[in-house]
Amino acid sequence: MEPDTLTSLYTVVIAVVTALSSTKAWDFWQKRQIAKRDQDNKDQKETHLYRDDLREEVKRLRNEIIDLYEKREVELKELQGQIASLKEQLAAFKTRVEFLEKENKKLKSDIDKDTE
């Protein structure tokens, strides 16, 4: 290579390096990187938006199921109490019916004795 060509090449390289390392170039590259990062974050938020919506829906449904099970448990306890009360009433009625049947038999036998 000729010395003039070599000098020109060095001059161009130095000018390019100087231009690329200048404050304005640094600001440009920095802003470009920030813009790229912001775009990547925006894209990522959009892709995760659907997933986040699904998570919220699952959480809502889970809470709804928990509430339903709690209500069901309360209803079951109330029904068990009602069944216990009905059992007691049934036992009392059975005793009363037995007593009335015995009383009825006794009265029938008394009537039969009086008619004889």
Secondary structure as UniProt FT lines:
FT   HELIX           3..20
FT   HELIX           23..115
//
